[in-house]
Amino acid sequence: MKNYTITVNGNVYDVTVEEGSGSAAPAAAPKAAPKAAPKAAPAPAAAPAAGGAGAVKVAASVPGKVFKVEASVGQTVKAGDNIVILEAMKMEIPVVAPQDGTVASIDVTVGQAIESGDVLATMN
């Protein structure tokens, strides 16, 4: 028998594999429930701005292309309202307002390529 530690999607498993006679594939079974492993934190949706038009930055969580701008400067939005729609891997991904407030600036244009973490808009 051989013991292995395998990590799948951030979960750690201890696996014991029995050596077979060669006619069948080795069997693998987890010993216990997965150990807690640190998970990757999602990209922050908003953080205090060092400068710029608004106090709250609305940032991209994924790289892609700006598909649609749904809010305009001066528009009052509630937490969860769409600000920008991104297109990444042929999927439309909404970027939403992190809190209630007013859109202070829209810093992207439709068709613009963006990277994860780029500031798309700011809010007050």
C-alpha positions as CSV (number, residue, x, y, z in Angstrom):
1,M,0.0,0.0,0.0
2,K,1.1,3.5,-0.8
3,N,-0.1,6.7,0.8
4,Y,-0.4,9.9,-1.3
5,T,-1.6,13.4,-0.5
6,I,-3.6,14.9,-3.4
7,T,-4.9,18.4,-3.8
8,V,-8.0,18.9,-6.1
9,N,-9.5,22.4,-6.5
10,G,-7.9,23.5,-3.2
11,N,-9.1,20.5,-1.2
12,V,-6.5,18.2,0.3
13,Y,-7.1,14.4,0.3
14,D,-5.1,11.6,1.9
15,V,-5.3,8.6,-0.4
16,T,-4.2,5.0,0.1
17,V,-3.6,3.0,-3.0
18,E,-3.3,-0.8,-2.8
19,E,-0.9,-2.5,-5.2
20,G,-2.8,-5.0,-7.3
21,S,-1.8,-8.2,-9.1
22,G,-1.7,-6.3,-12.4
23,S,-5.0,-7.4,-13.8
24,A,-7.1,-4.6,-12.2
25,A,-6.5,-0.9,-11.8
26,P,-5.3,0.2,-8.3
27,A,-8.2,1.3,-6.1
28,A,-8.0,4.7,-4.5
29,A,-10.2,5.8,-1.6
30,P,-10.1,8.8,0.6
31,K,-9.2,8.1,4.2
32,A,-11.2,10.9,5.7
33,A,-13.0,14.1,4.9
34,P,-10.9,16.7,3.1
35,K,-8.7,18.8,5.2
36,A,-9.4,22.5,5.1
37,A,-7.2,24.3,2.6
38,P,-7.0,28.0,2.1
39,K,-9.3,29.1,-0.7
40,A,-8.4,31.8,-3.2
41,A,-10.1,35.0,-2.3
42,P,-12.2,36.6,-5.0
43,A,-11.0,39.9,-6.5
44,P,-12.2,42.8,-4.5
45,A,-15.2,44.5,-6.1
46,A,-14.5,47.8,-4.4
47,A,-11.8,49.5,-2.4
48,P,-11.2,53.0,-1.3
49,A,-9.7,55.2,-4.0
50,A,-6.5,57.0,-3.5
51,G,-7.7,59.8,-5.9
52,G,-10.0,60.0,-8.9
53,A,-13.6,61.0,-9.2
54,G,-15.2,58.7,-6.7
55,A,-14.4,57.4,-3.3
56,V,-15.2,53.7,-4.2
57,K,-13.6,51.9,-7.1
58,V,-15.6,49.4,-9.1
59,A,-13.0,46.9,-10.5
60,A,-13.1,44.0,-12.9
61,S,-13.0,40.6,-11.4
62,V,-11.9,38.9,-14.6
63,P,-10.0,39.8,-17.8
64,G,-12.1,40.3,-20.9
65,K,-13.8,43.0,-23.0
66,V,-16.3,45.6,-22.1
67,F,-19.6,44.4,-23.6
68,K,-22.0,47.1,-22.4
69,V,-22.0,50.1,-20.0
70,E,-25.3,50.1,-18.2
71,A,-24.9,53.1,-15.8
72,S,-24.1,56.7,-16.5
73,V,-22.2,59.4,-14.6
74,G,-24.5,61.0,-12.0
75,Q,-26.9,58.0,-11.9
76,T,-28.0,56.8,-8.5
77,V,-27.6,53.1,-8.0
78,K,-28.3,50.6,-5.3
79,A,-26.0,47.8,-4.2
80,G,-26.2,45.0,-6.7
81,D,-27.3,47.2,-9.7
82,N,-25.4,46.5,-12.9
83,I,-22.7,49.1,-13.8
84,V,-20.8,47.4,-16.6
85,I,-21.2,44.0,-18.4
86,L,-18.0,42.3,-19.3
87,E,-17.6,39.5,-21.9
88,A,-15.1,36.8,-21.0
89,M,-14.9,33.4,-22.6
90,K,-18.1,34.0,-24.5
91,M,-20.0,34.7,-21.2
92,E,-21.6,38.0,-20.1
93,I,-20.4,38.8,-16.6
94,P,-22.2,41.7,-14.8
95,V,-20.1,44.0,-12.6
96,V,-22.4,45.4,-9.9
97,A,-22.4,48.3,-7.5
98,P,-20.8,47.2,-4.2
99,Q,-23.0,49.7,-2.3
100,D,-25.7,52.3,-2.7
101,G,-24.4,55.5,-4.1
102,T,-23.9,57.7,-7.2
103,V,-21.8,56.8,-10.2
104,A,-18.9,59.4,-10.2
105,S,-17.1,58.2,-13.3
106,I,-17.2,55.5,-16.0
107,D,-13.5,54.7,-16.9
108,V,-14.0,52.3,-19.8
109,T,-15.7,52.2,-23.2
110,V,-17.6,49.5,-25.1
111,G,-15.1,47.1,-26.8
112,Q,-12.2,48.0,-24.6
113,A,-10.0,45.1,-23.4
114,I,-9.5,45.0,-19.7
115,E,-7.5,43.0,-17.2
116,S,-8.6,41.6,-13.8
117,G,-8.4,44.4,-11.2
118,D,-8.7,47.3,-13.7
119,V,-11.0,50.1,-12.4
120,L,-14.1,50.2,-14.5
121,A,-16.0,53.0,-12.6
122,T,-16.0,55.0,-9.4
123,M,-18.8,55.8,-7.0
124,N,-19.5,58.2,-4.2
